Every structure is written in C-alpha cells, then in structure tokens.
C-alpha cells in the first residue's frame, strides 16, 4: 500500500492550487474517514507490537520501524469509539505531525483522492467544539469525515504552554502590549493553543477558521485602518490545511492585493518537515513554524518586534 503514496515533487505541485490529496480509510463499519496525504509517510500491514507499561489507553503499543520506535494509536478508540479488532490484515498509517512520527491503527485503507479545497467544508455547526473532525467532504455520494489529528494528539500527549523567562523581559512585554496579529486555523485545538501563547505576550488576536474567512477579515481590517495594514498588524499566522481556501491560496491572494501584500506571513502547520522549504518558497511566505512549538511562536513575535522597533537588539 505504501506505493500508492505520491512523490514529494508531485505532492508539492499541489501547493498554491487550493488542492489536496486525502487518504481515505475505515475504522469500524463502513463510514469513511480521511487525513491529508502530506502527513502520511507509509501504510503498512500491522507489524509486531511491543506493549508499553502505563501507556495512554489509546496507545496500543510501539513498533520498531526503520531504526525508529514509533507509538501506535488505535484511532477509533482515540476519538471515543469502540476499539478496532486487530487481525493479521490490520493496517497502520505512519504519519508525521508537528515533527513527531506516530502510527494509527485503522480498520482498512481505501484509496487516495485528489480534491479542491472548495469541496471541503467545515463540520456542521451543531457538532460543537469538542468533536474530532476538522472538515467533511463528499466522494461518490458518500460523506467523508476528515479527522482533526491535532486534537487527538493533544489529548494523548498534552502540549506544554510554558515560555522561557528570557522571552518575557519587561522591555519586550511592554513593546508587545496592544499589538495586533491575525490567526487563521480551522482546528479549534490549534487555534486555542496558539492564541493562548499570543495573548500571554499581550497581543490582540483577530481570528478566522478558514482562508475565505481570513481573507475577508484582512480586507475588513484594511477598510477600517487609518494606516497601512502591514504596519498595523505585526503578522499573519496561518494554517496550511483549511476548508474552502487553504493557507497557500490565502497567501497568494494576499500577495496579489495591493493593500495586503506587505503583510508578514508565517505558515503555522503540522505538515511534515521535508516539505517545509519548498512550500515557503513556492507561495511566498516569510516564515514556517511547525505546530505546536510555543517557544518558536514567542521567538517569532520577538523577532518581529525587534525588526519593527529595535527593542531587544
């Protein structure tokens, strides 16, 4: 099954075209789920598992793969459903998120599908904030539910929110107070985590849940602003994968708008590190940050403040 995954070149060719590839799979039953192919390293038949003491209930063990020890998580159990029955034909999907590698046990793997982000929609409003979906789409008349893996991982391996004392110097905190940024992310978990860090530094955070909403927000701020928007906003921090319009297309739209093109744009994503530089160069972002690294977020704010005010230099 690993041979079905595209090459790095062909996958990066999707960048900037508002397109994505999803790997579809089933857990228990016939419902289709999916994750972005960018985050998939390979798909394997279940190797031999080694059990771990005092592990999270969703972590069913570890596998030794290509010189690495990788935790394996029952994805069905992790999202609050009944565990997957392990058989000799069970599949694991090896993924990289936030610079860490982990595998998810699934019931069966279906296929890879190429989509336009405009075909990918936010979950229904009535689903609330605490479900495990980041988006939904349709394929051949069937609903496909795209898993919010960031939420899954944040519950299994909680992130630290602490910052170094060095970053919180009095001069820096005074310089940051009241400055504004825009944050665009479709994952409520990721948005909340990053917003907490930014607000702890004294930033005012404007937020949106997808690229279309984010672009509308920026244009509204430009309409209201008495100064160039790139002077009012310290930066835009955007996710890459979002329904309706992804972060790459959002960046392209910003760079083509005379009122917005001067904005400092940081791509904040859990996508695999091997694609980072190619994506940044292709779409014209100013920085790339891997989720979720609180200290890196704070350091980027410090760099932007230093560049604009000289404080801390």
Beta strands, then each sheet from edge to edge (+ up, - down):
strand 1: 19-26
strand 2: 32-36
strand 3: 40-45
strand 4: 59-65
strand 5: 68-74
strand 6: 91-97
strand 7: 100-106
strand 8: 108-116
strand 9: 133-139
strand 10: 142-147
strand 11: 180-184
strand 12: 204-208
strand 13: 233-238
strand 14: 265-269
strand 15: 287-290
sheet 1: 8+ 1- 2+ 10+ 9-
sheet 2: 3+ 6- 7+ 5+ 4-
sheet 3: 12+ 11+ 13+ 14+ 15+
end
